[in-house]
Amino acid sequence: MDTTVVIILIIAAVIVLAISAYLMRQQQARKVEERRGEAAGTRDEARATERRAEQARLQAEEQAERAKREREAANELNRKADELDPDVDDDART
C-alpha cells in the first residue's frame, strides 16, 4: 500500500472515532437531561403527596379534638343525669 493511502485511512479512522465519541457524548447528555426531568417530576409528586399527608394529619387532629369535646360533653351529660336520677347512689356520683 502506498503511504498516502495508509495516512488517509488513519485520518478517516480518527475522524470516524471522533464523530462516534461526539455522538456518544450527545446521547449521554440527552439521557442525563431526561433523568433530570424524571427526577423533577418525581420531586413534584413527592411534594404533592407530602401536602396531602399534612392535610390528612391536620384533619385527623381536628377530628380527634372534636371527638374529645364530644366525649367530654357526653361525660358531663352523664354526670348531670346521675345527679338528677334518684336511683343513683351518692357514692356512685363522681
Distance bins in CASP14 RR format, pairs under 12 A and 6 or more apart:
PFRMAT RR
TARGET T0000
AUTHOR 0000-0000-0000
RMODE 2
METHOD distances of the structure
MODEL  1
1 7 0 0 0 0 0 1 0 0 0 0 0
1 8 0 0 0 0 0 1 0 0 0 0 0
1 9 0 0 0 0 1 0 0 0 0 0 0
1 10 0 0 0 0 0 1 0 0 0 0 0
2 8 0 0 0 0 1 0 0 0 0 0 0
2 9 0 0 0 0 0 1 0 0 0 0 0
3 9 0 0 0 0 0 1 0 0 0 0 0
3 10 0 0 0 0 0 1 0 0 0 0 0
4 10 0 0 0 0 0 1 0 0 0 0 0
4 11 0 0 0 0 0 1 0 0 0 0 0
5 11 0 0 0 0 0 1 0 0 0 0 0
5 12 0 0 0 0 0 1 0 0 0 0 0
6 12 0 0 0 0 0 1 0 0 0 0 0
6 13 0 0 0 0 0 1 0 0 0 0 0
7 13 0 0 0 0 0 1 0 0 0 0 0
7 14 0 0 0 0 0 1 0 0 0 0 0
8 14 0 0 0 0 0 1 0 0 0 0 0
8 15 0 0 0 0 0 1 0 0 0 0 0
9 15 0 0 0 0 0 1 0 0 0 0 0
9 16 0 0 0 0 0 1 0 0 0 0 0
10 16 0 0 0 0 0 1 0 0 0 0 0
10 17 0 0 0 0 0 1 0 0 0 0 0
11 17 0 0 0 0 0 1 0 0 0 0 0
11 18 0 0 0 0 0 1 0 0 0 0 0
12 18 0 0 0 0 0 1 0 0 0 0 0
12 19 0 0 0 0 0 1 0 0 0 0 0
13 19 0 0 0 0 0 1 0 0 0 0 0
13 20 0 0 0 0 0 1 0 0 0 0 0
14 20 0 0 0 0 0 1 0 0 0 0 0
14 21 0 0 0 0 0 1 0 0 0 0 0
15 21 0 0 0 0 0 1 0 0 0 0 0
15 22 0 0 0 0 0 1 0 0 0 0 0
16 22 0 0 0 0 0 1 0 0 0 0 0
16 23 0 0 0 0 0 1 0 0 0 0 0
17 23 0 0 0 0 0 1 0 0 0 0 0
17 24 0 0 0 0 0 1 0 0 0 0 0
18 24 0 0 0 0 0 1 0 0 0 0 0
18 25 0 0 0 0 0 1 0 0 0 0 0
19 25 0 0 0 0 0 1 0 0 0 0 0
19 26 0 0 0 0 0 1 0 0 0 0 0
20 26 0 0 0 0 0 1 0 0 0 0 0
20 27 0 0 0 0 0 1 0 0 0 0 0
21 27 0 0 0 0 0 1 0 0 0 0 0
21 28 0 0 0 0 0 1 0 0 0 0 0
22 28 0 0 0 0 0 1 0 0 0 0 0
22 29 0 0 0 0 0 1 0 0 0 0 0
23 29 0 0 0 0 0 1 0 0 0 0 0
23 30 0 0 0 0 0 1 0 0 0 0 0
24 30 0 0 0 0 0 1 0 0 0 0 0
24 31 0 0 0 0 0 1 0 0 0 0 0
25 31 0 0 0 0 0 1 0 0 0 0 0
25 32 0 0 0 0 0 1 0 0 0 0 0
26 32 0 0 0 0 0 1 0 0 0 0 0
26 33 0 0 0 0 0 1 0 0 0 0 0
27 33 0 0 0 0 0 1 0 0 0 0 0
27 34 0 0 0 0 0 1 0 0 0 0 0
28 34 0 0 0 0 0 1 0 0 0 0 0
28 35 0 0 0 0 0 1 0 0 0 0 0
29 35 0 0 0 0 0 1 0 0 0 0 0
29 36 0 0 0 0 0 1 0 0 0 0 0
30 36 0 0 0 0 0 1 0 0 0 0 0
30 37 0 0 0 0 0 1 0 0 0 0 0
31 37 0 0 0 0 0 1 0 0 0 0 0
31 38 0 0 0 0 0 1 0 0 0 0 0
32 38 0 0 0 0 0 1 0 0 0 0 0
32 39 0 0 0 0 0 1 0 0 0 0 0
33 39 0 0 0 0 0 1 0 0 0 0 0
33 40 0 0 0 0 0 1 0 0 0 0 0
34 40 0 0 0 0 0 1 0 0 0 0 0
34 41 0 0 0 0 0 1 0 0 0 0 0
35 41 0 0 0 0 0 1 0 0 0 0 0
35 42 0 0 0 0 0 1 0 0 0 0 0
36 42 0 0 0 0 0 1 0 0 0 0 0
36 43 0 0 0 0 0 1 0 0 0 0 0
37 43 0 0 0 0 1 0 0 0 0 0 0
37 44 0 0 0 0 1 0 0 0 0 0 0
38 44 0 0 0 0 0 1 0 0 0 0 0
38 45 0 0 0 0 0 1 0 0 0 0 0
39 45 0 0 0 0 0 1 0 0 0 0 0
39 46 0 0 0 0 0 1 0 0 0 0 0
40 46 0 0 0 0 0 1 0 0 0 0 0
40 47 0 0 0 0 0 1 0 0 0 0 0
41 47 0 0 0 0 1 0 0 0 0 0 0
41 48 0 0 0 0 1 0 0 0 0 0 0
41 49 0 0 0 0 0 1 0 0 0 0 0
42 48 0 0 0 0 0 1 0 0 0 0 0
42 49 0 0 0 0 0 1 0 0 0 0 0
43 49 0 0 0 0 0 1 0 0 0 0 0
43 50 0 0 0 0 0 1 0 0 0 0 0
44 50 0 0 0 0 0 1 0 0 0 0 0
44 51 0 0 0 0 0 1 0 0 0 0 0
45 51 0 0 0 0 0 1 0 0 0 0 0
45 52 0 0 0 0 0 1 0 0 0 0 0
46 52 0 0 0 0 0 1 0 0 0 0 0
46 53 0 0 0 0 0 1 0 0 0 0 0
47 53 0 0 0 0 0 1 0 0 0 0 0
47 54 0 0 0 0 0 1 0 0 0 0 0
48 54 0 0 0 0 0 1 0 0 0 0 0
48 55 0 0 0 0 0 1 0 0 0 0 0
49 55 0 0 0 0 0 1 0 0 0 0 0
49 56 0 0 0 0 0 1 0 0 0 0 0
50 56 0 0 0 0 0 1 0 0 0 0 0
50 57 0 0 0 0 0 1 0 0 0 0 0
51 57 0 0 0 0 0 1 0 0 0 0 0
51 58 0 0 0 0 0 1 0 0 0 0 0
52 58 0 0 0 0 0 1 0 0 0 0 0
52 59 0 0 0 0 0 1 0 0 0 0 0
53 59 0 0 0 0 0 1 0 0 0 0 0
53 60 0 0 0 0 0 1 0 0 0 0 0
54 60 0 0 0 0 0 1 0 0 0 0 0
54 61 0 0 0 0 0 1 0 0 0 0 0
55 61 0 0 0 0 0 1 0 0 0 0 0
55 62 0 0 0 0 0 1 0 0 0 0 0
56 62 0 0 0 0 0 1 0 0 0 0 0
56 63 0 0 0 0 0 1 0 0 0 0 0
57 63 0 0 0 0 0 1 0 0 0 0 0
57 64 0 0 0 0 0 1 0 0 0 0 0
58 64 0 0 0 0 0 1 0 0 0 0 0
58 65 0 0 0 0 0 1 0 0 0 0 0
59 65 0 0 0 0 0 1 0 0 0 0 0
59 66 0 0 0 0 0 1 0 0 0 0 0
60 66 0 0 0 0 0 1 0 0 0 0 0
60 67 0 0 0 0 0 1 0 0 0 0 0
61 67 0 0 0 0 0 1 0 0 0 0 0
61 68 0 0 0 0 0 1 0 0 0 0 0
62 68 0 0 0 0 0 1 0 0 0 0 0
62 69 0 0 0 0 0 1 0 0 0 0 0
63 69 0 0 0 0 0 1 0 0 0 0 0
63 70 0 0 0 0 0 1 0 0 0 0 0
64 70 0 0 0 0 0 1 0 0 0 0 0
64 71 0 0 0 0 0 1 0 0 0 0 0
65 71 0 0 0 0 0 1 0 0 0 0 0
65 72 0 0 0 0 0 1 0 0 0 0 0
66 72 0 0 0 0 0 1 0 0 0 0 0
66 73 0 0 0 0 0 1 0 0 0 0 0
67 73 0 0 0 0 0 1 0 0 0 0 0
67 74 0 0 0 0 0 1 0 0 0 0 0
68 74 0 0 0 0 0 1 0 0 0 0 0
68 75 0 0 0 0 0 1 0 0 0 0 0
69 75 0 0 0 0 0 1 0 0 0 0 0
69 76 0 0 0 0 0 1 0 0 0 0 0
70 76 0 0 0 0 0 1 0 0 0 0 0
70 77 0 0 0 0 0 1 0 0 0 0 0
71 77 0 0 0 0 0 1 0 0 0 0 0
71 78 0 0 0 0 0 1 0 0 0 0 0
72 78 0 0 0 0 0 1 0 0 0 0 0
72 79 0 0 0 0 0 1 0 0 0 0 0
73 79 0 0 0 0 0 1 0 0 0 0 0
73 80 0 0 0 0 0 1 0 0 0 0 0
74 80 0 0 0 0 0 1 0 0 0 0 0
74 81 0 0 0 0 0 1 0 0 0 0 0
75 81 0 0 0 0 0 1 0 0 0 0 0
75 82 0 0 0 0 0 1 0 0 0 0 0
75 94 0 0 0 0 0 1 0 0 0 0 0
76 82 0 0 0 0 0 1 0 0 0 0 0
76 83 0 0 0 0 0 1 0 0 0 0 0
77 83 0 0 0 0 0 1 0 0 0 0 0
77 84 0 0 0 0 0 1 0 0 0 0 0
78 84 0 0 0 0 0 1 0 0 0 0 0
78 85 0 0 0 0 0 1 0 0 0 0 0
78 88 0 0 0 0 0 1 0 0 0 0 0
78 92 0 0 0 0 0 1 0 0 0 0 0
78 93 0 0 0 0 0 1 0 0 0 0 0
78 94 0 0 0 0 0 1 0 0 0 0 0
79 85 0 0 0 0 0 1 0 0 0 0 0
79 88 0 0 0 0 0 1 0 0 0 0 0
79 92 0 0 0 0 0 1 0 0 0 0 0
79 93 1 0 0 1 0 0 0 0 0 0 0
79 94 1 0 0 1 0 0 0 0 0 0 0
80 88 0 0 0 0 0 1 0 0 0 0 0
80 93 0 0 0 0 0 1 0 0 0 0 0
81 87 0 0 0 0 0 1 0 0 0 0 0
81 88 0 0 0 0 1 0 0 0 0 0 0
81 92 0 0 0 0 0 1 0 0 0 0 0
81 93 0 0 0 0 0 1 0 0 0 0 0
82 88 1 0 1 0 0 0 0 0 0 0 0
82 89 0 0 0 0 1 0 0 0 0 0 0
82 90 0 0 0 0 1 0 0 0 0 0 0
82 91 0 0 0 0 0 1 0 0 0 0 0
82 92 1 0 0 1 0 0 0 0 0 0 0
82 93 1 0 1 0 0 0 0 0 0 0 0
82 94 0 0 0 0 1 0 0 0 0 0 0
83 90 0 0 0 0 0 1 0 0 0 0 0
83 92 0 0 0 0 0 1 0 0 0 0 0
83 93 1 0 0 1 0 0 0 0 0 0 0
83 94 0 0 0 0 0 1 0 0 0 0 0
84 93 0 0 0 0 0 1 0 0 0 0 0
85 92 0 0 0 0 1 0 0 0 0 0 0
85 93 0 0 0 0 1 0 0 0 0 0 0
86 93 0 0 0 0 0 1 0 0 0 0 0
87 93 0 0 0 0 0 1 0 0 0 0 0
88 94 0 0 0 0 0 1 0 0 0 0 0
END
